[in-house]
Amino acid sequence: MKGPRLIALPLVLTFFLFLLIILVILSLVIGSVFRALGFSPLATIAIFFFSLLGSTVNIPIYTKKLKRPISMNRPRSMLGLLYTGMSDKTITKTTVAVNLGGAVIPMLVSFYLIFTNLELWTQFLIGILVVSAVSYRFSKILPGVGITLPLFIPPIIAAVIAVLLPGEPNTIIAFVSGVSGVLVGADILNLVKAEKLGSRTLSIGGAGTFDGIFLTGIVSVLLAALG
């Protein structure tokens, strides 16, 4: 009995150490991004903390009744153990929600940047329209999974737009274009296809803090700064 415990303990410690290192690196990267956007260290910590905490909160917006029930086969489970057998579940409605950490907070940051840099409204408009169009073009509906979008396409487009368009700082243009463009193009414009998802809940920004919307803003700023 002692042998397996001696072997398992270092593995567990290594795993948690790895997670801690990843969290530290992410916090440093996100901190540098929000400082580049003009936020103070205290504001950066607050945004990071509330985004992380808010990633567990989905705010229901409305419920849509499906035109016809959808039957989904899901793995049966008992006491957390998965079995090979499948169980049928019939879905009659889909609830559309918005994730606090993955969508609401990034958009609040975008609104703040827009209203404090109104002289860049033309750049914001062009960036949002282009990224929205690209996001809608490359987004796909996967039944039972959700809306998928290639990770690096929106931030690359947002960064290129921010570098090519006149106006400074281009990091702000990149963040607003990336976050707003993905929200509109990948999520909002696809809400009409919610019935095809075969899911009881569709959460905008739903994977949490490091979902496509939030991550797009971070990567967009990093790429624009390098450009």
C-alpha positions, 0 to 999 in steps of 0.5 A: 500500500505504501508503494503506490502512495509514494509514487502517486504523491510526487505525480500529484505535486508535479501536476499542481506545480505545473498548474501553478506555473501556468497560472503565474505565466498567464497572470503575467501575460494578462497583466502586461496586456492590460498595462499596455491598454492603459490600466493601472496594476490595481485595475489589472488585478481586479479585471483578472480576478473578476474574470476568473471568478466570473467564468463560473457564472452563466447569466440566462438571457432567454429560452427558445423552444425548439421546433421539434424535439432533438434526441441526443445519445449521451454516455450513461454514468453512475457514481461518476463512472462512465459505461459503454451503454448510451442513454437517450435524452430528448431536448425540447428547448435551449436556454441562451446565456452569457458568461460573466467572465468570458463575455460580459467583463471583456465587453465592459473593458471594450466599452470603456476603451471605446468611450475613453478613445472616441477619436478612434471610432472609425478604426473601431468600427472598421475593425469590428466589422472585419473581424465579425465577418471573418469570425462568422465565415470561419465559425462552425456549429458542432451539435452537442459541442457548440460554436467552434472557431479557429483560435488564432484567425480572429486575433491575427486579423484584429492585430493586422487591422490595428497595425494597418489603420492609422491611430494610436495606441494600436493595442486598443484598436486590436483589443476592441476589434478582436473581442467585439468582432468575435462576440458579434460574428461567432456568437450573436450571428449564430444564435439563430442556429441555436436549434442545430446545437442540440444542447440545453444551454448555449453560453456566450463566452461559455468556456470561461475566462480563457474562452475565445472572446477573452483570449482573442483580446489578449492575443490581439494585443500581443500581436499588435504590440509586436507589429 
